[in-house]
Amino acid sequence: MKKLLVLLTLTFVATSFAAKAPTHRSIRAEAMGNAHVALVDDKEAIYFNYAGLNQINRLGNYDMRPEQGYYPRNLGDMRLNLGGAGPFETYFSTYNVAKDVQKIYNRASKVAKENGLKESNVLLDSLASHPELIHKMNSYDHKYLTMKVKMDAEMAFHNFGGAIWIDGNVAPYMDAGLIVPQIVIDTFYIDGVAQLGTAYGFTDEFSAGIGIKFAKRHKVESVQINMANYDNIQDTLEDRYHDAADEIFDFDEVSAGIDLGVLYQLTRELRLGMSLRDIYFKELAGDKITPNLTAGINYSPRFFNRNMGFGRKFNIALDYADAFNGQNNYKPFSHLNMGLEVEQTLLAWPGYSTAFRALALRLSGGFKGGYPAAGFAIEALRFITVEFATWAEELGYYTGQDEERIYMGQLSIGF
């Protein structure tokens, strides 16, 4: 018993100084507050709980599981996804400020050369004559312009699933500086992950899953660019991007890890889930990765669900997520994710089950770590899906200090 307590204590101490693992951005999950570990009725089981692969072609299948026959059926998933997010309005505003600064600098540099004056003095005089520009610069000072991109290739069917995906993030901000403003690129990284897993149903109520993953991370801690020489900014960004894209396929620094998960159908409508993910065997780009322990519950009321041509899916979920993560002085309630979703088939194929739908709409909402989340998805012919979600992540030094609102869209093709 004492040895177990010592082991648990050392685990918590070690993980408190560790970094987060590569994170797949599931639009469906994020739209409902990222509460998903007990829901996992489709390909999202690959990322949240491999035990959910056992539910594919079982939920909504009256022959295999009569008790859950009322739930819409899913035969499997094969998808290619492309998504992106960013504060585009703020980005273009900052871009315009940077261009104005460059014009002033160029004029000041020309005047200084023509009159034999010191360039910095002329620049200060030029900025002083444009107080409106200084005000704009100060309003954007140290304001992050986080941009994200994701690409996924996914396949999931009963008891088996796998995915190859890339998640990229760049967070530039403006530093007003004393004389000449700077653009600082902070936390630039690209994660590449390949993963594969399986599940097994010991009974109709209990299933377990296990998966293995291989991850590569390329990151740049900080890059500073003088905005007075604004023409070089785009070139610098492109160089950094190409370096990251090239090195992401350098397999010498690939780290391997495993994911574990269980599901238990407590009643016909109530399901419990737990997963321990991102157990990496070595550091990832110099970062020691924090394992993610998440437990949750999902409620699918029979009254609201419908397994017919015009099918309807209704879920309410609650997770206690990422229990080992102590970054940002997390408070207990900051680990709580909760949400609900309703998916309705709007146009059905006559004579076919809900697995073959012509047009469907999904609406979602919830709270992730105390911040609101919402989203929607439109699916046509079960081949093309357009999704959108907004959620928030903590940007400050403690939970609740500084909300970073993220808006992400995604286009998916496949079956």
C-alpha positions in Angstrom: 0.0 0.0 0.0 2.8 2.4 0.9 4.6 1.6 -2.4 1.4 2.4 -4.3 1.0 5.7 -2.5 4.7 6.6 -3.2 4.2 5.7 -6.9 1.1 7.8 -7.2 2.8 10.8 -5.5 5.8 10.6 -7.9 3.4 10.4 -10.8 1.6 13.5 -9.8 4.8 15.4 -9.1 6.3 14.4 -12.5 3.2 15.3 -14.5 2.9 18.7 -12.8 6.0 19.8 -14.7 5.1 18.0 -18.0 3.7 19.4 -21.2 0.4 18.6 -23.0 0.3 15.9 -25.7 -0.6 16.4 -29.3 -4.3 17.2 -29.3 -6.7 16.2 -32.0 -9.4 18.9 -32.6 -12.7 17.1 -32.8 -15.2 19.6 -34.1 -18.1 17.4 -32.9 -16.7 17.1 -29.4 -15.5 20.7 -29.0 -18.9 22.0 -30.0 -20.4 20.2 -27.0 -17.7 21.3 -24.5 -15.3 18.4 -25.3 -17.4 16.0 -23.1 -17.0 12.8 -25.1 -15.2 10.0 -23.3 -18.5 8.1 -22.6 -20.3 9.1 -25.8 -17.8 7.8 -28.5 -20.4 6.2 -30.8 -18.3 6.9 -34.0 -14.8 7.5 -35.3 -14.2 10.0 -32.3 -13.6 6.8 -30.3 -10.1 6.8 -31.8 -9.2 10.0 -30.0 -11.2 9.8 -26.8 -11.8 6.2 -25.8 -11.0 3.2 -28.0 -13.6 1.1 -26.1 -16.2 3.1 -28.1 -15.2 1.2 -31.3 -17.2 -1.7 -29.9 -20.4 0.5 -30.2 -20.1 1.0 -34.0 -22.8 -1.1 -35.7 -24.1 -2.2 -32.3 -25.9 0.9 -31.1 -29.1 1.0 -33.2 -28.8 -2.6 -34.2 -31.9 -4.4 -32.9 -30.4 -7.9 -33.7 -27.1 -7.4 -31.8 -28.3 -5.1 -28.9 -32.1 -4.9 -28.7 -31.9 -2.6 -25.6 -30.1 0.1 -27.6 -32.1 -0.4 -30.8 -33.8 2.9 -30.4 -30.5 4.8 -31.0 -29.5 5.8 -34.5 -27.2 3.3 -36.2 -23.7 3.9 -37.5 -22.1 1.2 -39.7 -18.6 2.8 -39.7 -16.6 5.8 -40.9 -14.0 6.6 -43.5 -13.2 10.3 -43.6 -10.7 13.0 -44.8 -10.9 16.2 -42.9 -9.4 19.7 -43.4 -10.0 22.4 -40.9 -8.6 25.8 -39.7 -9.1 28.5 -37.1 -7.9 32.0 -36.4 -8.9 35.5 -35.4 -9.0 36.7 -39.0 -10.5 40.1 -38.3 -7.9 40.9 -35.7 -5.2 39.4 -38.0 -6.0 41.7 -40.9 -6.3 44.7 -38.5 -2.8 44.0 -37.2 -1.5 43.5 -40.7 -2.7 47.0 -41.7 -1.1 48.5 -38.6 2.2 46.8 -39.5 2.0 48.2 -43.1 1.4 51.7 -41.7 4.5 51.4 -39.4 6.6 50.2 -42.4 5.5 53.3 -44.5 6.5 55.6 -41.7 9.8 53.8 -41.2 10.7 54.0 -44.9 9.9 57.7 -45.0 12.0 58.3 -41.9 14.9 56.3 -43.3 14.8 58.3 -46.5 14.7 61.7 -44.7 17.5 60.6 -42.4 19.8 59.7 -45.4 19.0 62.8 -47.3 19.7 65.2 -44.4 22.4 63.3 -42.6 20.3 62.7 -39.5 20.1 59.8 -37.1 17.5 57.4 -38.3 16.0 56.5 -34.9 15.5 60.2 -34.0 13.6 60.8 -37.3 11.5 57.7 -36.7 10.6 58.8 -33.2 9.5 62.2 -34.5 7.5 60.5 -37.2 5.7 58.3 -34.7 5.1 61.3 -32.4 3.3 63.0 -35.2 0.9 60.0 -35.6 -0.6 59.5 -32.1 -3.5 57.5 -33.7 -1.0 54.9 -34.9 0.7 54.6 -31.5 -2.8 54.1 -30.0 -3.5 51.3 -32.4 -0.1 49.7 -31.7 -0.7 49.8 -28.0 -4.1 48.2 -28.4 -2.5 45.2 -30.1 0.5 45.0 -27.8 1.0 41.4 -26.7 -2.4 40.3 -28.1 -2.0 36.8 -29.4 -3.3 36.0 -32.9 -3.5 32.2 -32.5 -4.1 30.3 -35.8 -4.6 26.6 -36.1 -4.8 24.1 -38.9 -5.8 20.4 -38.9 -5.7 17.6 -41.4 -7.0 14.1 -40.7 -7.4 10.7 -42.5 -9.7 8.4 -40.4 -11.2 5.0 -40.6 -13.3 3.3 -38.0 -15.6 0.3 -37.9 -16.7 -2.3 -35.3 -13.8 -3.0 -32.9 -11.1 -1.4 -35.1 -10.0 2.1 -36.0 -7.1 4.2 -37.0 -6.1 7.7 -38.1 -3.2 9.8 -39.4 -3.5 13.5 -38.5 -1.6 16.8 -38.3 -2.3 19.6 -35.9 -0.5 23.0 -36.4 -0.5 26.1 -34.2 1.2 29.5 -34.5 0.6 32.4 -32.1 2.2 35.7 -33.2 1.7 38.9 -31.3 2.8 42.5 -31.6 5.3 44.0 -29.3 5.1 47.8 -29.4 8.7 48.2 -28.4 10.5 51.4 -27.4 11.4 52.6 -30.9 10.5 50.1 -33.6 7.6 47.6 -33.1 8.3 43.9 -33.3 6.2 40.9 -34.4 6.9 38.0 -32.1 6.0 34.5 -33.1 5.4 32.4 -30.0 4.6 28.7 -29.5 4.9 27.7 -33.2 4.6 23.9 -33.6 3.4 21.1 -35.9 2.3 17.8 -34.4 2.1 14.7 -36.7 0.4 11.6 -35.2 -0.4 8.1 -36.5 -2.5 5.8 -34.3 -4.3 2.5 -34.4 -6.5 0.7 -31.9 -9.0 -2.0 -31.1 -11.8 -2.8 -28.7 -13.4 -5.9 -27.3 -16.8 -6.3 -25.8 -16.6 -8.7 -22.9 -20.4 -8.4 -22.5 -23.1 -6.2 -24.1 -22.6 -3.8 -21.2 -18.8 -3.7 -20.8 -16.1 -3.1 -23.4 -12.4 -2.2 -23.2 -10.0 -0.7 -25.8 -6.3 -0.2 -26.4 -4.4 1.7 -29.0 -0.9 2.6 -30.0 0.3 5.9 -31.4 3.4 7.4 -32.9 3.9 11.2 -32.7 6.4 13.7 -33.9 6.5 17.4 -32.8 8.4 20.2 -34.3 8.4 23.5 -32.5 10.0 26.9 -32.4 10.0 28.7 -29.1 10.2 32.3 -30.2 10.9 34.3 -33.3 11.2 38.1 -33.4 10.7 40.1 -36.6 11.4 43.8 -37.0 8.2 45.3 -38.4 10.1 48.2 -39.9 11.4 45.7 -42.3 8.0 44.3 -42.9 8.7 42.7 -46.3 10.7 40.0 -44.5 7.9 38.8 -42.3 6.2 36.6 -44.9 9.5 35.1 -46.0 10.4 34.3 -42.4 7.0 32.7 -41.7 7.3 30.6 -44.9 10.8 29.5 -44.0 9.7 28.4 -40.5 6.7 26.6 -42.0 8.9 24.7 -44.6 11.4 23.8 -41.9 8.6 22.4 -39.7 6.9 20.5 -42.6 10.3 19.0 -43.6 11.3 17.9 -40.1 7.9 16.5 -39.3 8.9 13.5 -41.5 12.2 13.0 -39.7 11.3 9.7 -37.9 14.5 9.7 -35.7 12.6 11.7 -33.0 9.3 9.9 -33.1 7.8 9.0 -29.7 5.5 6.0 -29.2 2.7 5.9 -26.7 -0.5 3.9 -25.8 -4.1 4.8 -25.0 -6.4 2.7 -22.8 -10.2 3.0 -22.3 -13.3 1.3 -20.9 -17.0 1.7 -21.3 -19.9 0.4 -19.1 -23.6 0.6 -20.1 -25.1 1.2 -16.7 -28.7 1.3 -18.0 -30.1 1.3 -21.5 -29.8 5.1 -21.5 -26.9 5.7 -19.2 -23.2 5.0 -20.1 -20.0 5.4 -18.1 -16.6 5.8 -19.7 -12.9 6.3 -18.7 -9.7 6.6 -20.6 -6.0 7.0 -19.8 -4.4 8.5 -23.0 -1.1 9.8 -24.1 1.2 7.4 -22.1 4.4 8.2 -24.0 7.6 6.3 -23.5 9.9 9.1 -24.2 10.0 12.9 -24.5 8.4 14.6 -27.4 10.6 17.4 -28.8 12.1 17.8 -25.4 8.8 17.9 -23.6 7.7 15.3 -21.0 4.1 14.6 -21.8 1.4 14.6 -19.2 -0.9 11.5 -19.5 -4.6 12.4 -19.8 -6.9 10.7 -17.4 -10.6 11.5 -18.1 -13.8 10.0 -16.8 -17.3 10.8 -17.9 -21.0 9.9 -18.2 -23.4 10.0 -21.2 -27.2 10.0 -21.1 -29.2 9.2 -24.3 -32.9 9.4 -23.4 -34.9 6.9 -25.4 -37.8 9.4 -25.7 -35.7 11.9 -27.8 -33.8 9.3 -29.9 -35.3 7.8 -33.0 -33.9 5.0 -35.2 -36.0 5.4 -38.4 -35.6 7.0 -41.8 -35.9 10.4 -40.2 -33.6 9.5 -37.3 -32.7 11.6 -34.4 -29.7 11.5 -32.0 -29.8 13.2 -28.6 -26.9 13.1 -26.1 -26.1 14.8 -22.8 -22.5 14.3 -21.5 -20.4 15.3 -18.6 -16.6 14.7 -18.2 -14.0 15.3 -15.6 -11.2 15.8 -18.1 -7.4 15.7 -18.0 -7.2 15.1 -14.2 -3.4 15.1 -14.1 -3.0 18.5 -15.7 -2.1 21.1 -13.1 -1.1 23.9 -15.6 -2.5 27.3 -15.2 -3.3 26.6 -11.5 -6.3 24.6 -12.6 -9.2 24.6 -10.2 -11.4 21.5 -9.8 -14.3 22.9 -11.8 -12.0 23.9 -14.6 -11.6 20.1 -15.4 -15.4 19.8 -15.9 -16.7 19.6 -19.5 -20.3 19.3 -20.2 -22.6 19.5 -23.3 -25.4 18.3 -25.3 -26.1 17.6 -29.0 -29.1 16.9 -31.2 -28.7 15.4 -34.7 -31.7 15.2 -36.9 -32.1 13.6 -40.4 -33.8 16.2 -42.5 -34.0 14.2 -45.8 -34.1 10.4 -45.7 -33.7 7.7 -48.3 -37.1 5.8 -48.4 -36.8 2.3 -47.1 -33.3 2.7 -45.6 -32.2 3.0 -42.0 -30.6 6.1 -40.5 -27.1 4.8 -41.6 -28.1 6.0 -45.1 -29.3 9.6 -44.9 -29.5 12.3 -47.6 -29.3 15.4 -45.4 -28.7 15.8 -41.6 -28.2 18.6 -39.2 -26.4 18.6 -35.9 -26.6 21.4 -33.2 -24.4 21.3 -30.1 -23.6 23.4 -27.1 -21.9 23.2 -23.7 -19.1 24.4 -21.5 -15.4 23.5 -21.6 -13.6 24.3 -18.4 -16.2 26.9 -17.6 -16.1 28.6 -21.0 -19.1 28.3 -23.3 -18.9 26.2 -26.5 -21.3 25.7 -29.4 -21.4 24.4 -33.0 -23.2 22.9 -35.9 -22.7 20.4 -38.7 -24.5 19.9 -42.0 -24.1 16.5 -43.8 -25.2 15.9 -47.4 -25.5 12.4 -48.9 -23.4 11.1 -46.0 -20.4 12.1 -48.1 -19.8 15.8 -47.5 -19.9 17.4 -44.1 -19.4 21.0 -43.2 -18.8 21.6 -39.5 -18.2 24.7 -37.3 -17.4 25.0 -33.6 -16.4 27.7 -31.1 -14.8 27.1 -27.7 -12.3 28.7 -25.4 -8.9 27.8 -23.9 -7.2 29.5 -21.0 -4.5 31.9 -22.2 -3.6 33.4 -18.8 -1.6 32.1 -15.8 -4.6 30.8 -13.9 -8.1 29.5 -14.9 -10.6 32.3 -15.6 -7.9 35.0 -16.2 -7.8 35.3 -20.0 -10.2 33.6 -22.4 -8.8 32.7 -25.8 -11.9 32.3 -28.0 -11.4 29.8 -30.9 -13.6 29.6 -34.0 -12.8 26.6 -36.2 -14.4 25.3 -39.4 -13.9 21.9 -41.1 -14.8 20.2 -44.4 -15.0 16.4 -44.4 -15.5 14.0 -47.2 -16.0 10.2 -47.0 -18.5 7.7 -45.7 
